[in-house]
Every structure is written in C-alpha cells, then in structure tokens.
Amino acid sequence: MYKARSLPKDDFRRAVEKELTRKEEEPPELIYFKVYKSQILVIEQAIETAALMLGTDKSRGYCLEMICADLLAGAHLDNGDRRSCSTRSHAYYKFLPDEQQQVFLENLGAKAS
C-alpha cells in the first residue's frame, strides 16, 4: 500500500507488472514526428506487414523498431555505399502505389531544381 501511495501511477503499474511476471518492463517513451497524408498509407502498410511477419500480437512500436533495424542492417551490409542505398530505393519505389510514385517523382523534381 505504501508504494501505491508514493509512486507515480506508471511506476506503480510497472512495479506490479514486474512482481507478477518477474520481468522488468522498460518505461515507454513517446516520440513525435510530422508525416504528410501522402506518407501515411506507406507507413501503415509497412507496420501491418511487419506485424504479420513478427506476429500480430506485437506492438506498433516494436514493428517500427524492427523495420528500422532491418533498414540499418541492410545499410551496414553495404559498408555505407550510397549507390547501394540508391539501388534499394529504386527497388522500393516500384512497390509504391501509382499515386505515391507520382508524389515521389514530384519531390525528386522539386529537390533537383
């Protein structure tokens, strides 16, 4: 009872969880970043695909972590060769829906000028 009164709610919840499962849970951290509406579909599809591959009981945060880990692993395999990264970007491009491909090309054109 003392802990229930003295600890913040999240800390108390983690303490109870640790006692019940004998596992220490890492405190969560919220991250925020802006995405455009045109990017949401690709992001959601990637997270859903990762969830299917990893098991649908995995959190979205875990799925995003695995997507990032996969990207980093591929980048390190190429020893930081930018041409290899460019080749991989072209491979991903062909999997985008037509509308997303058009937005991608427009963004490339805007950056080139």
Phi, psi and omega in degrees: 000325181300314180297322180299326181275329188265336183269147170300156186307311182295321178295320179294318179300317178295323179295319178294315179300318179297319180295320182284320186258348184064020177240140176274125178265134178289136179294136182285156177229129178274134174240146181233139171205153183274135171232152178272155181305324181293343181267340188300317182301314180296317180297313180298318179296320179295317180293319177297319179296317178298320179298320178294321181287324185268341186115129188291351179277357181281147180287159178297324178297319178295318179299317178297320178300318181291324176298314180295318180298320179296316178298314180296321179297318178294321180294321180288331178296331182267009180053037176074016180290114183295327180296322178295319178296320178297318178299318180294322178299319178295323179294320178293324182306317185292344178270353179287147173298159184307316181299318179292324177298319180296316178298319179300313181295321178297319178295321177297317180296322180291324180285330181287331182269000000 
